[in-house]
């Protein structure tokens, strides 16, 4: 029955029925830029297919369903047998199955693998972020497993498979597998060298160990295998722990409880205990941190990509709302102050996407110089991009007013998710200190960074001055640890600025350099210099729906 009290007007249509990839000009340009011409058409079409799925009404419903029905732990079956299984809503499996079939765990062995996979991860994470955890862990496990060629030969085809199979089974019976990670413990957190989980070698079975201990945070506990740090006789060592053994029996993997988290509700994070748990050593004893560091680097880049995805979705929703909403005699998007806010948000989103995709391309290049750049740029990008996510999402939510504060808008879910990537895989201070370690121990990392930003030297006086100021900062070692966050921030901003000067439209680069590098900016969004071409910056962020 139609309501008799009023007619619904001045409400924007839902942001659905569009191609999330193709309508994202920044991301589409980055893919073109970092993909060889002979591959570009195929990669674009592959991503457009995923983009249309991501923009569909069905995918939006999956995202809501997966978060409204969080996972449940079943420790025992009806007969009292320990099973330690996590049950998920069917929407979770649909999201995860789509991610796997789209190749989001398959980057390491195909042309332009990291660029196409990073772009796909950024697109599909906008539908729902929680299932990105097992996708990221699985993708990132590959380089760590390559420390043991035999293990890599056995497991890598499963991890890079485009087939998703949800049920636990012996590894040899599954066409595809997912990986999780279990590093931190109650007493140590990020200080993994304080771990107490013990690993005892199995006599007569070289490379096999039995683990006893606990993990305070175990990511994706329903996975088929896990990379775990434990104390072997010669020190912290990396291990592969399968959930199901080769003979089909369940490994000892006692899930104590699932974490009740602020956001990321669709995904399970668990506390687990090992008690004679069978494991296979990965790499040498005592070299566990070094073995697993390649996995950590890849997941840190995914944190930046995930935050870029959240920012892009939040900004797209804000611009879409302002495009259709009228207030005070005109379209909201044409109001000078709202335009300033939206342009400021769009700048942050574009800078995040451009930086994250540049680092994905460095993985594909895999030269000595690019590897050195990654050593410094990944922790700096992870630090800064993830830190910017929460204020961007909060401001974008405010652009919708009360409508944005309502769960149906999807913005509250983005806001709850927004702090996550800054915490996982090493929080802000851990990243900043890692930046210092790279600067102090690997001079080639700084050289690679300076070569990268130097490619834009002379194009903008504010960027040139920011580079000089950064070098002055790095020359002063007094109290450098207390300044680690400041150093990481400046490195990330200078790198973002240099990339935008080279590749973004002039109005975008001008606005970024004026505000982020030149200091002509306030402490809240919407404080850009009014003389800039803000309308063009906002127009670039439109979805066209």
C-alpha positions in Angstrom: 0.0 0.0 0.0 1.5 3.4 -1.0 2.0 5.8 1.9 -0.4 8.7 2.0 1.7 11.0 4.1 4.5 11.9 1.7 6.4 11.1 -1.5 10.0 9.9 -1.3 12.2 12.4 -3.2 15.7 13.7 -3.2 17.2 10.3 -2.3 20.1 8.9 -4.4 19.7 5.6 -6.2 21.7 2.7 -4.8 25.3 2.5 -6.1 24.9 -0.8 -7.8 24.9 -2.1 -11.4 28.2 -0.7 -12.4 31.7 -1.9 -13.1 33.8 -1.2 -10.0 37.1 -1.6 -12.0 36.4 0.3 -15.2 34.7 3.3 -13.4 37.7 3.7 -11.1 39.8 5.8 -13.4 42.8 5.8 -11.1 43.0 2.0 -10.8 42.3 1.4 -14.5 45.1 3.9 -15.4 47.5 2.2 -13.0 46.8 -1.2 -14.6 47.4 0.1 -18.1 50.6 1.8 -16.9 52.1 -1.2 -15.2 51.0 -3.9 -17.7 52.9 -4.8 -20.9 50.9 -3.7 -24.0 50.6 -7.3 -25.2 48.8 -8.2 -22.0 46.8 -5.1 -21.3 43.6 -5.9 -23.2 43.3 -9.3 -21.6 44.0 -8.0 -18.1 41.5 -5.2 -18.5 38.8 -7.5 -19.6 39.6 -10.0 -16.8 39.3 -7.1 -14.2 36.2 -5.7 -15.9 34.4 -9.0 -15.4 35.3 -9.0 -11.7 34.4 -5.3 -11.5 30.9 -6.0 -12.9 30.4 -8.8 -10.3 31.7 -6.5 -7.5 29.2 -3.8 -8.5 26.2 -6.1 -8.7 23.2 -6.2 -6.4 23.9 -9.8 -5.6 27.5 -9.2 -4.4 26.3 -6.3 -2.2 23.8 -8.7 -0.6 26.6 -11.3 0.0 28.6 -8.7 1.8 25.8 -7.8 4.1 24.8 -11.4 4.7 28.4 -12.5 5.6 28.7 -9.7 8.2 25.2 -10.1 9.6 25.8 -13.8 10.1 29.3 -14.1 11.7 31.2 -17.4 11.9 30.5 -19.9 14.6 32.9 -22.3 16.4 32.0 -26.0 16.7 34.6 -27.6 19.0 33.0 -31.0 19.2 30.6 -33.2 17.1 27.4 -34.6 18.6 29.3 -37.6 19.9 31.9 -35.6 21.8 34.7 -35.9 19.3 36.9 -32.9 19.0 36.5 -31.4 15.5 37.5 -27.7 15.8 35.5 -26.4 12.8 34.3 -23.0 12.0 31.0 -22.6 10.3 30.3 -19.7 7.9 27.2 -18.4 6.2 26.9 -19.5 2.5 27.5 -15.8 1.5 31.1 -16.1 2.9 31.8 -19.1 0.7 30.4 -17.4 -2.3 32.6 -14.4 -1.7 35.7 -16.5 -1.1 35.0 -18.8 -4.0 34.7 -15.8 -6.4 38.0 -14.4 -5.1 39.8 -17.7 -5.6 38.3 -18.3 -9.1 39.3 -14.7 -10.1 43.0 -15.6 -9.4 43.4 -13.4 -6.2 45.7 -16.1 -4.8 47.6 -16.5 -8.0 50.2 -13.8 -8.5 53.6 -15.4 -8.4 53.8 -17.4 -11.6 51.9 -15.6 -14.3 52.7 -12.5 -16.4 51.8 -9.2 -14.6 50.6 -11.4 -11.9 51.0 -9.0 -9.0 49.5 -6.0 -10.8 46.4 -7.9 -12.0 46.0 -9.6 -8.7 46.5 -6.4 -6.7 43.9 -4.6 -8.8 41.5 -7.5 -8.4 42.0 -7.6 -4.7 41.3 -3.8 -4.5 38.1 -4.3 -6.6 36.7 -7.3 -4.8 37.6 -6.1 -1.3 35.1 -3.3 -1.8 32.3 -5.8 -1.7 33.3 -7.2 1.6 36.7 -7.0 3.4 36.7 -9.9 5.8 37.2 -12.7 3.4 40.3 -10.9 2.1 42.2 -12.3 5.1 42.5 -15.9 3.9 42.9 -14.6 0.3 45.9 -12.5 1.5 47.4 -15.2 3.7 47.2 -17.7 0.9 48.8 -15.4 -1.6 51.6 -14.4 0.8 52.5 -17.9 1.9 54.0 -18.8 -1.5 57.4 -16.9 -1.1 57.9 -18.3 2.4 57.3 -21.9 1.3 59.9 -21.4 -1.5 62.5 -21.6 1.3 61.9 -25.3 1.0 61.7 -26.4 -2.7 60.1 -29.7 -1.8 57.3 -28.1 0.2 56.8 -25.4 -2.5 56.5 -28.1 -5.2 53.8 -29.8 -3.1 51.8 -26.8 -1.9 52.2 -24.0 -4.3 50.0 -25.5 -7.0 47.2 -25.8 -4.4 47.6 -22.3 -3.1 47.6 -20.7 -6.6 44.7 -22.8 -7.8 41.5 -21.1 -9.0 39.4 -23.8 -7.4 37.9 -23.2 -4.0 36.9 -26.2 -1.9 35.5 -25.4 1.5 35.7 -28.7 3.3 38.7 -29.9 5.3 40.4 -33.0 3.7 43.8 -34.5 3.3 45.9 -32.1 1.2 46.5 -34.5 -1.6 42.8 -34.8 -2.1 42.1 -31.1 -2.6 42.5 -29.3 -5.9 43.0 -26.0 -4.1 44.0 -25.0 -0.6 43.9 -21.9 1.7 46.5 -20.8 4.2 46.4 -19.0 7.5 49.1 -17.7 9.8 49.7 -18.0 13.5 52.6 -16.0 14.9 51.7 -13.9 18.0 51.3 -15.2 21.5 49.7 -13.7 24.7 53.0 -12.5 26.2 54.7 -11.1 23.2 52.4 -9.8 20.5 54.5 -8.3 17.8 57.6 -9.3 19.6 57.6 -12.8 18.1 61.0 -13.6 19.5 59.4 -13.8 22.9 57.3 -16.8 21.7 57.2 -19.8 23.9 55.6 -22.4 21.7 58.1 -25.3 21.6 59.0 -27.4 18.6 60.6 -30.8 19.2 62.1 -32.8 16.3 60.5 -36.2 15.5 63.2 -38.8 15.6 63.8 -40.5 12.2 61.6 -38.1 10.3 63.8 -35.3 9.0 62.0 -32.0 9.0 59.1 -33.1 11.1 58.4 -31.7 14.5 55.8 -31.8 17.3 54.6 -28.4 18.6 53.3 -27.6 22.0 52.0 -24.1 23.0 49.4 -21.5 22.0 48.7 -18.7 19.6 46.8 -15.7 20.7 45.8 -14.6 17.2 45.4 -17.2 14.5 44.2 -15.8 11.2 41.7 -17.7 9.1 41.5 -20.9 11.4 39.4 -22.8 8.9 42.3 -22.9 6.4 44.0 -26.0 5.2 47.5 -25.1 6.4 49.2 -22.5 8.5 52.6 -20.9 8.8 53.6 -20.9 12.5 56.6 -19.6 14.4 57.8 -21.8 17.3 61.0 -22.2 19.3 63.1 -25.1 17.9 66.4 -26.2 19.6 68.3 -23.6 17.6 65.8 -20.7 18.0 62.7 -19.3 16.4 61.8 -21.4 13.4 59.0 -21.3 10.7 56.7 -24.4 10.4 53.9 -25.5 8.2 51.0 -26.9 10.2 48.4 -28.8 8.1 44.9 -29.0 9.5 44.5 -32.5 8.1 47.4 -35.0 7.9 48.3 -37.0 4.8 46.5 -40.0 6.0 43.2 -38.1 6.5 43.4 -37.8 10.2 42.8 -34.4 11.9 46.0 -32.7 13.2 45.9 -31.4 16.8 44.6 -27.9 16.4 42.4 -27.0 19.4 40.5 -23.8 18.7 39.8 -22.2 22.1 37.5 -19.4 21.0 36.9 -16.9 18.2 37.7 -13.3 18.8 34.8 -10.9 19.2 36.2 -8.0 17.1 35.3 -4.4 16.4 34.9 -5.1 12.7 35.9 -7.8 10.2 32.9 -9.6 11.6 32.6 -12.0 8.7 36.1 -13.4 9.2 37.2 -15.7 12.0 40.2 -14.9 14.1 41.0 -17.5 16.8 43.0 -18.5 19.8 44.5 -22.0 19.2 46.5 -24.5 21.2 49.0 -27.1 20.0 49.6 -30.2 22.0 51.8 -32.6 20.1 50.7 -30.9 16.8 52.6 -32.3 13.8 54.5 -29.7 11.7 57.0 -29.6 8.9 60.0 -27.2 9.2 60.2 -24.4 6.6 63.7 -23.1 6.1 66.5 -23.5 8.7 66.2 -23.7 12.4 66.7 -20.4 14.1 65.9 -18.5 10.9 62.1 -18.4 11.3 61.7 -14.6 11.2 63.8 -14.3 8.1 61.9 -17.2 6.4 58.5 -15.7 7.1 59.5 -12.1 6.3 58.6 -12.4 2.6 55.1 -13.5 3.6 54.9 -10.6 6.0 56.0 -8.1 3.3 53.3 -9.4 0.9 50.6 -9.2 3.6 51.7 -5.7 4.5 51.2 -4.6 0.9 47.8 -6.2 1.0 47.0 -4.1 4.1 47.7 -1.0 2.0 45.6 -2.4 -0.9 42.8 -3.2 1.5 42.8 0.2 3.0 42.9 1.7 -0.5 39.9 -0.4 -1.3 38.0 0.9 1.7 38.8 4.5 0.9 37.8 4.1 -2.7 34.5 2.6 -1.8 33.8 5.2 0.9 34.7 8.1 -1.5 32.7 6.6 -4.3 29.7 6.4 -2.0 30.1 10.0 -0.8 30.5 11.4 -4.4 27.6 9.4 -5.6 25.4 10.7 -2.7 26.4 14.3 -3.4 25.8 13.9 -7.1 22.1 13.1 -6.6 21.3 15.0 -3.4 20.0 18.5 -3.6 20.3 21.0 -0.7 19.9 24.7 -0.3 18.8 25.3 -3.9 21.3 23.1 -5.8 23.1 19.8 -6.2 25.2 19.1 -3.1 28.3 18.3 -5.2 28.3 21.8 -6.7 28.4 23.5 -3.3 31.9 25.0 -2.9 32.5 23.6 0.7 31.2 20.1 -0.1 33.3 20.1 -3.3 36.4 20.9 -1.1 35.6 18.0 1.2 35.1 15.6 -1.6 38.2 16.7 -3.5 40.3 16.3 -0.3 39.0 12.8 0.2 39.5 11.9 -3.5 43.1 13.1 -3.3 43.8 10.7 -0.4 42.1 7.8 -2.2 44.0 8.4 -5.4 47.4 8.7 -3.7 46.8 5.4 -1.8 45.8 3.5 -4.9 48.6 4.9 -7.0 51.2 4.0 -4.4 49.9 0.5 -3.7 49.8 -0.3 -7.4 53.3 1.0 -8.0 54.6 -1.4 -5.3 52.7 -4.3 -6.8 54.4 -3.5 -10.1 57.8 -3.6 -8.3 57.0 -7.2 -7.4 56.4 -8.0 -11.0 59.7 -6.3 -12.1 61.7 -8.2 -9.5 65.0 -6.4 -10.2 67.6 -5.7 -7.5 66.6 -2.0 -7.5 62.9 -2.8 -7.2 63.5 -5.2 -4.3 65.5 -2.6 -2.5 62.6 -0.1 -3.0 60.1 -2.5 -1.6 62.2 -3.0 1.5 61.7 0.6 2.4 58.5 1.6 0.7 56.3 -1.3 1.8 56.5 -0.6 5.6 56.2 3.2 4.9 53.2 2.7 2.7 51.6 0.2 5.1 52.1 2.7 7.9 50.7 5.8 6.1 48.0 4.4 3.9 46.4 2.4 6.7 46.6 5.3 9.1 44.7 7.5 6.6 41.9 5.0 6.1 39.9 5.7 9.3 39.7 9.5 8.9 38.8 9.2 5.2 36.0 6.7 5.9 34.6 8.7 8.8 34.5 11.9 6.7 33.0 10.1 3.8 30.3 8.8 6.1 29.6 12.3 7.3 29.0 13.4 3.7 25.9 11.3 3.8 24.7 12.8 7.0 22.4 10.7 9.1 21.9 8.4 6.1 25.6 7.4 6.4 25.3 6.5 10.0 22.6 3.9 9.3 23.8 0.3 8.8 21.9 -0.1 5.5 24.2 2.4 3.9 27.2 0.1 4.3 29.4 3.0 5.6 29.3 1.9 9.3 30.7 -1.5 8.2 33.5 0.3 6.4 34.2 2.5 9.4 34.4 -0.5 11.7 36.8 -2.2 9.3 38.9 0.9 8.7 41.4 0.6 11.7 42.1 -3.1 11.0 44.9 -2.9 8.5 46.8 -0.4 10.6 46.9 -3.1 13.4 47.4 -6.4 11.5 50.8 -7.4 10.2 52.5 -5.0 12.6 51.0 -1.9 14.0 52.1 1.7 13.2 55.1 1.8 15.4 56.3 -1.6 14.2 56.2 -0.3 10.6 57.9 2.9 11.5 60.8 1.1 13.2 61.0 -1.3 10.2 61.5 1.8 8.0 64.4 2.8 10.3 65.9 -0.6 10.1 65.8 -0.5 6.3 67.5 2.9 6.3 70.2 1.9 8.8 71.0 -1.6 7.5 70.3 -1.5 3.8 71.7 1.7 2.2 70.6 0.4 -1.2 67.0 0.8 -0.1 67.4 4.6 0.4 69.2 4.8 -2.9 66.3 3.0 -4.7 63.8 5.4 -3.0 65.8 8.5 -4.0 66.1 7.2 -7.6 62.3 6.7 -7.7 61.3 10.1 -6.3 64.1 11.7 -8.3 62.3 10.8 -11.5 59.9 13.6 -10.7 62.5 16.1 -9.6 62.1 19.6 -11.1 58.4 19.1 -12.0 57.0 20.7 -8.8 58.9 23.0 -6.4 57.0 21.8 -3.4 58.0 18.2 -4.1 61.6 19.3 -4.6 61.6 21.1 -1.2 59.9 18.1 0.5 62.7 15.8 -0.8 65.4 18.2 0.5 63.6 18.4 3.9 63.4 14.6 4.1 67.2 14.3 3.4 67.8 16.9 6.2 65.6 14.9 8.5 67.5 11.6 7.7 70.9 13.3 8.2 70.0 14.1 11.8 70.3 10.9 13.8 69.6 12.5 17.2 66.5 10.9 18.7 65.8 9.1 15.4 63.7 6.4 17.1 61.3 8.9 18.6 61.0 10.4 15.2 60.3 7.1 13.4 56.7 7.8 12.7 57.5 11.2 11.3 60.2 9.8 9.0 57.8 7.0 7.7 55.1 9.6 7.1 57.4 11.9 5.1 58.8 9.0 3.1 55.3 7.9 2.1 54.1 11.4 1.3 57.1 12.2 -0.8 56.7 9.0 -2.7 53.0 9.6 -3.3 53.7 13.1 -4.4 56.4 12.0 -6.9 54.1 9.4 -8.4 51.2 11.8 -8.8 53.4 14.4 -10.3 54.5 11.9 -12.9 51.2 10.2 -13.6 48.1 12.0 -12.3 46.4 14.9 -14.1 48.0 18.3 -13.3 45.0 19.4 -11.1 45.4 16.3 -8.9 49.2 16.6 -8.5 48.9 20.4 -7.9 46.3 19.8 -5.1 48.3 17.0 -3.5 51.6 18.9 -3.5 50.0 22.2 -2.3 48.3 20.5 0.7 50.3 17.4 1.7 53.8 18.7 0.8 53.4 22.5 0.7 51.6 22.9 3.9 48.6 24.8 2.5 46.1 22.7 4.3 44.2 22.5 7.6 43.9 19.6 10.0 40.6 18.4 8.8 39.3 17.4 5.3 37.8 20.2 3.3 40.6 22.7 3.9 42.3 22.7 0.5 43.2 26.0 -1.1 40.0 27.3 -2.8 42.0 28.5 -5.8 42.7 24.9 -7.0 40.7 23.1 -9.7 38.7 21.1 -7.2 35.8 20.3 -9.5 38.1 18.3 -11.8 39.5 16.3 -8.8 36.0 15.4 -7.7 34.9 14.5 -11.2 37.7 12.0 -11.5 36.3 10.1 -8.5 32.8 9.7 -9.9 31.5 6.2 -10.8 29.3 7.5 -13.5 26.2 5.7 -12.1 
